[in-house]
Amino acid sequence: MKQLGSYVAGMTWGWTGIRGTWDTPEAEQSMRLMKERLGVNWTAIAFGALQDHPQSTTIPYWEAPVVTDDEVRFAIRKAKSLGLQVCLKPVVNCKDGTWRAHINFFDKDVPCEPKWSEWFASYEAFILHYAQMAEETGCEMFCIGCEMVQTDRREQEWRQLIAKVRSVYSGIVTYNCDKYQEDNVAWWDAVDVISSSGYYPIDKWEEQLDRIEAVVNRHGKPFFFMEAGCPNREGSEYLPNDWGLQGAHNEDIQARFYETMFGACDKREWVEGFMLWDWPAKLYSPEDAKRDTDYCMYAKKAEKTVHDYYAGKTNQEVSISR
């Protein structure tokens, strides 16, 4: 039986992974400060490859601005040197700025139109490349996709991909579904862990956890939030997924969001952790924290909230299989 080993007291590091920004003194310091100031025991090393637009069928993951393979290996080695368990998380994005959830094609093939089969062939090459790297570098977990809402219905293709991933990678396999989509994925039985993005309004956590709990119980799989977070700006506690929301700087809002989320999830023993969003490879200065309104909580009030919460969780053992 595969074992997770401990509660996932984690943080996502390095997004979005721009070439030349990872194998640097600033990146090393960023990861060290993440470990020291938050007390994490896991990190998701996350980066994005770019297809041109939502109907493109080529994912050139080897091209700039994507981080190089050497940079990815550097980040993994650094995390492990700090005693962190690693989830490798390659993600596909669209160069034109369209959110990846809108990558979509006709369900039936039409001549002269882009096809699911073409896209999945390219996505498979992309994912298998990094799955093999995750195996070679000893990553404890591998995430096969993130918030690919329109692809979720393509059950056969996902099952085939997961089988191929398992042929080259022996660790824990998960898929990061989007918020509100936990009950729309029909192939959870094929992965080891159910994970999702926990960007739920501050006053809706209980009802959303009720809904997710039914999914977890139905499939009998472990669950954790592969993403969760909130910017420190006015209004973000009610729209934590809106990274472009305009609002005044407010550290209390971010801290209160985490307190509420942690409190709600503590009442659900099946929530086995968080990979919070997010901690960049190059941090702003502590002085600039008074002006920064993004998700990172470095040198902000929520940093202590997360540190104190994780301090009580890092010795909690959980199983990857029930």
C-alpha positions in Angstrom: 0.0 0.0 0.0 1.4 3.4 -1.0 1.8 5.7 2.0 1.6 9.5 2.0 3.4 9.4 5.3 2.2 12.7 6.8 -0.3 15.4 6.5 0.3 17.6 3.4 1.4 20.9 5.0 2.5 22.2 1.6 3.1 25.2 -0.6 3.2 25.5 -4.4 6.6 26.9 -5.5 8.0 28.5 -8.6 4.9 29.3 -10.7 4.9 29.9 -13.6 8.4 28.7 -14.2 10.1 31.2 -16.6 13.3 30.0 -18.1 16.4 31.4 -16.3 14.6 32.1 -13.0 15.0 28.8 -11.1 18.7 27.9 -11.0 19.6 31.1 -9.2 20.6 32.3 -5.7 17.2 34.1 -5.5 15.4 30.9 -6.2 17.4 29.0 -3.6 16.7 31.7 -1.0 13.0 31.7 -1.9 12.7 27.9 -1.3 14.7 28.1 1.9 12.5 30.9 3.2 9.4 29.0 2.3 10.6 26.1 4.4 11.7 28.3 7.3 8.8 30.7 7.5 5.9 28.4 6.8 7.2 25.1 8.2 6.1 23.1 5.1 6.8 19.4 4.7 5.7 19.2 1.0 6.0 21.4 -2.0 4.4 21.3 -5.4 7.0 22.4 -8.0 4.8 23.9 -10.7 5.5 25.3 -14.1 3.6 25.8 -17.3 4.2 24.8 -21.0 2.4 26.9 -23.6 0.2 25.9 -26.5 -0.8 28.8 -28.8 -4.5 28.9 -28.0 -7.3 26.6 -26.7 -7.7 24.8 -30.0 -4.0 24.2 -30.6 -2.8 20.6 -30.7 0.9 21.1 -30.1 2.5 21.6 -26.7 6.2 22.6 -27.2 7.3 22.1 -23.6 11.0 22.1 -24.7 10.8 25.8 -25.8 11.4 29.0 -23.9 9.9 30.5 -21.8 9.4 27.1 -20.1 12.0 26.2 -17.5 14.7 23.8 -18.8 14.9 20.2 -17.6 18.1 21.1 -15.7 16.2 23.9 -13.9 13.4 21.5 -12.9 15.9 19.0 -11.6 17.7 21.8 -9.7 14.4 22.8 -8.0 13.7 19.2 -7.0 17.2 18.7 -5.6 16.9 21.9 -3.6 13.5 20.9 -2.2 14.8 17.5 -1.1 17.9 19.0 0.4 15.6 21.0 2.7 13.8 17.8 3.7 10.7 18.4 1.6 8.6 15.8 -0.1 7.9 16.9 -3.7 4.9 16.8 -6.1 6.0 17.6 -9.6 3.3 19.5 -11.3 3.7 20.3 -15.1 0.8 22.4 -16.4 -0.3 23.4 -19.8 -1.4 27.0 -20.5 -2.4 29.0 -23.5 0.0 31.6 -25.0 -2.9 33.9 -25.9 -3.9 34.1 -22.2 -7.0 31.9 -22.4 -7.4 29.9 -19.2 -6.5 26.2 -19.7 -10.0 25.1 -18.5 -11.2 26.2 -22.0 -9.0 23.9 -24.0 -11.7 22.0 -26.0 -12.5 20.2 -29.2 -15.5 18.6 -30.9 -16.5 15.3 -29.3 -16.8 13.8 -32.8 -13.9 14.1 -35.2 -14.5 16.5 -38.1 -12.2 16.6 -41.2 -10.0 19.7 -41.3 -10.7 20.5 -37.6 -8.4 20.0 -34.6 -9.1 16.8 -32.7 -8.9 15.5 -29.2 -6.7 12.6 -30.4 -4.2 15.1 -31.7 -4.2 17.1 -28.6 -4.0 14.1 -26.2 -1.0 12.8 -28.2 0.9 16.0 -27.6 -0.3 16.2 -24.0 0.8 12.6 -23.4 4.3 13.3 -24.7 4.5 16.3 -22.4 3.3 14.5 -19.3 5.3 11.3 -19.8 8.5 13.4 -20.2 8.0 14.8 -16.7 6.6 11.6 -15.2 9.9 9.9 -16.1 11.8 12.9 -14.6 9.7 12.6 -11.4 10.7 8.9 -11.2 14.4 9.5 -11.8 14.6 12.3 -9.2 12.5 10.5 -6.6 9.5 12.8 -6.5 6.9 11.4 -4.1 3.9 12.6 -6.1 3.1 13.4 -9.7 0.2 15.6 -10.8 -1.0 14.6 -14.3 -3.1 17.7 -14.9 -4.5 20.9 -13.4 -8.0 22.5 -13.9 -8.5 21.0 -17.3 -12.3 21.3 -17.0 -13.3 20.7 -20.6 -11.0 17.7 -20.8 -12.5 16.0 -17.7 -15.2 14.4 -19.7 -12.7 12.6 -21.9 -12.6 9.6 -19.6 -11.0 7.0 -21.9 -8.1 9.3 -22.8 -7.4 10.1 -19.2 -7.4 6.4 -18.2 -5.1 5.6 -21.0 -2.7 8.4 -20.0 -2.7 7.4 -16.4 -1.8 3.8 -17.3 1.1 5.1 -19.4 2.2 7.3 -16.5 2.3 4.3 -14.2 4.5 2.5 -16.7 7.3 5.0 -16.1 6.5 6.4 -12.6 6.0 4.4 -9.4 5.0 7.1 -7.0 1.7 8.7 -6.0 -0.5 9.9 -8.9 -3.1 12.6 -8.6 -5.1 14.9 -10.7 -5.9 18.5 -9.7 -9.5 19.2 -10.8 -10.9 22.7 -10.7 -13.1 24.2 -8.0 -16.7 22.9 -8.1 -15.7 20.1 -10.4 -14.9 17.3 -7.9 -18.2 15.5 -8.6 -17.8 15.8 -12.4 -14.7 13.6 -12.8 -15.8 10.0 -13.5 -12.3 8.4 -13.4 -11.1 9.1 -9.8 -10.7 5.4 -9.3 -7.7 5.5 -11.7 -5.6 7.8 -9.5 -4.2 7.4 -6.0 -5.4 10.7 -4.6 -8.3 13.0 -5.4 -7.2 16.7 -5.3 -8.8 19.9 -6.3 -8.4 23.7 -6.2 -10.0 25.1 -3.0 -10.8 28.6 -4.1 -14.2 28.8 -2.3 -15.8 31.9 -0.9 -15.1 32.5 2.7 -18.8 32.0 3.6 -19.3 28.9 1.5 -16.8 26.4 2.9 -19.2 24.3 4.8 -21.6 23.6 1.9 -18.7 23.0 -0.5 -17.1 20.5 1.9 -20.4 18.7 2.3 -20.5 18.3 -1.5 -16.9 17.2 -1.8 -17.3 14.8 1.1 -19.9 12.8 -0.8 -17.4 12.4 -3.7 -14.6 11.3 -1.3 -16.9 8.7 0.4 -18.2 7.4 -3.0 -14.7 6.7 -4.3 -13.0 5.8 -1.1 -9.9 7.8 -2.0 -7.7 10.1 0.1 -8.2 13.8 -0.6 -6.3 17.0 -0.3 -6.4 20.5 -1.8 -3.7 20.7 -4.4 -4.4 24.5 -4.6 -6.0 26.9 -2.1 -5.4 30.5 -1.3 -6.6 34.1 -1.4 -5.0 37.4 -2.3 -4.7 40.0 0.3 -7.0 42.6 -1.2 -10.5 43.8 -0.5 -13.2 41.5 -1.9 -10.9 38.5 -2.6 -12.3 36.5 0.3 -15.5 36.2 -1.7 -13.8 35.6 -5.1 -10.5 34.0 -4.1 -10.0 32.5 -7.6 -10.1 35.9 -9.3 -6.4 36.8 -9.5 -7.3 40.0 -11.4 -9.8 41.4 -9.0 -9.2 45.0 -8.2 -9.2 45.8 -4.5 -7.2 47.7 -1.8 -4.4 46.0 0.1 -5.7 44.2 3.2 -3.7 41.6 5.0 -6.5 40.9 7.5 -8.7 39.5 4.7 -6.1 37.0 3.6 -5.4 35.9 7.1 -9.1 35.6 7.9 -9.6 33.5 4.8 -7.0 31.0 5.9 -8.3 30.9 9.4 -11.8 30.2 8.1 -10.7 27.6 5.6 -8.4 25.8 8.1 -11.2 25.8 10.7 -13.8 24.4 8.4 -11.5 21.7 7.0 -10.3 20.7 10.5 -13.8 19.4 11.1 -13.4 17.0 8.2 -10.9 14.2 8.9 -10.8 13.3 5.2 -9.2 16.6 4.2 -5.6 15.4 4.4 -3.8 18.7 3.7 -3.1 21.6 1.4 -0.7 22.7 -1.3 -1.3 26.4 -0.9 -1.0 28.9 -3.6 1.7 30.2 -4.1 5.3 31.1 -3.4 7.4 32.5 -6.4 10.9 31.7 -7.2 11.9 35.3 -6.8 10.3 36.9 -3.7 9.5 40.6 -3.3 11.3 42.3 -0.4 9.7 42.3 3.0 9.2 46.1 2.6 7.2 45.5 -0.5 4.8 43.2 1.3 3.0 46.3 2.3 2.2 47.0 -1.3 1.9 43.5 -2.7 -1.7 42.2 -3.1 -1.1 38.8 -4.6 -1.5 35.3 -3.2 2.0 34.9 -1.7 1.9 35.5 2.1 5.6 36.1 2.5 6.1 38.8 5.2 2.3 39.3 5.5 -0.1 38.6 8.4 -1.3 35.3 6.8 2.3 33.9 6.9 2.0 33.4 10.7 -1.5 32.0 10.3 -0.2 29.3 7.9 3.0 28.7 10.0 1.1 28.2 13.2 -1.5 25.9 11.6 1.1 23.7 9.9 3.1 23.5 13.1 0.3 21.5 14.6 -0.1 19.3 11.5 3.4 18.1 10.5 3.5 15.2 12.8 0.1 13.9 11.8 0.3 10.6 9.9 -2.2 9.8 7.1 -2.5 7.0 4.7 -2.6 7.3 0.9 -5.0 4.4 0.7 -8.0 3.5 2.8 
